[in-house]
Amino acid sequence: MASNSDSIYNVLTYIHRHPQRVNFIAQRNSNVVSIGVPDTVPVANVELYFPTDRLVVNRLDEDFLAMHGDLLNDFFDRTKSSKLDYQDVWVTTGYVPGQHAYLVELSFE
């Protein structure tokens, strides 16, 4: 997966702009935010980024972090992390057909 994906950026932007239309999933891990996004949200290259019943994991590259830091900080603020900042962000994505939802999970390291 290309970690500078416009598809990932667009989904994260959708979540940021429409938090009432997504499902934030409670997590035990303090550095993780998991979100269920309705599968009615248009996504480019859905088969690549949100495969059915599989997970795709990728580390967002430094350029993505630099370009979209404010957006990522909004998600980091939703964690229960005791850290003040992060160096790396891992994104896990997949499609859960039984829930009619795309899974987006951000892990801040």
Long-range contacts (C-beta under 8 A, 24 or more apart in sequence): 1-48, 1-49, 1-56, 1-58, 1-93, 3-58, 3-59, 3-60, 3-61, 3-64, 3-91, 4-60, 4-61, 4-63, 4-64, 5-45, 5-49, 6-44, 7-43, 7-44, 7-45, 7-46, 7-48, 7-49, 8-49, 8-60, 8-91, 8-93, 9-64, 9-68, 9-71, 10-43, 10-44, 11-37, 11-41, 11-43, 11-49, 11-102, 11-104, 12-68, 12-71, 12-72, 12-75, 12-104, 13-71, 14-41, 15-75, 15-104, 16-71, 16-74, 16-75, 23-101, 24-78, 29-107, 30-79, 30-80, 30-81, 30-82, 31-79, 31-81, 31-83, 31-86, 31-107, 31-108, 31-109, 32-79, 32-105, 32-106, 32-107, 32-108, 33-75, 33-76, 33-78, 33-79, 33-105, 33-106, 34-103, 34-104, 34-105, 34-106, 35-103, 35-104, 35-105, 36-96, 36-99, 36-101, 36-102, 36-103, 37-101, 37-102, 37-103, 37-104, 38-100, 38-101, 38-102, 39-95, 39-100, 39-101, 39-102, 40-100, 41-102, 43-102, 46-95, 46-102, 49-93, 50-93, 50-94, 50-95, 50-102, 50-103, 51-94, 51-95, 52-94, 52-95, 52-97, 53-94, 53-95, 53-96, 53-97, 54-94, 55-92, 55-93, 55-94, 55-103, 56-92, 56-93, 56-94, 57-90, 57-91, 57-92, 58-90, 58-91, 59-88, 59-89, 59-90, 59-91, 60-88, 60-89, 60-90, 60-91, 65-89, 72-106, 75-106, 75-108, 76-108, 79-108, 81-108, 83-108
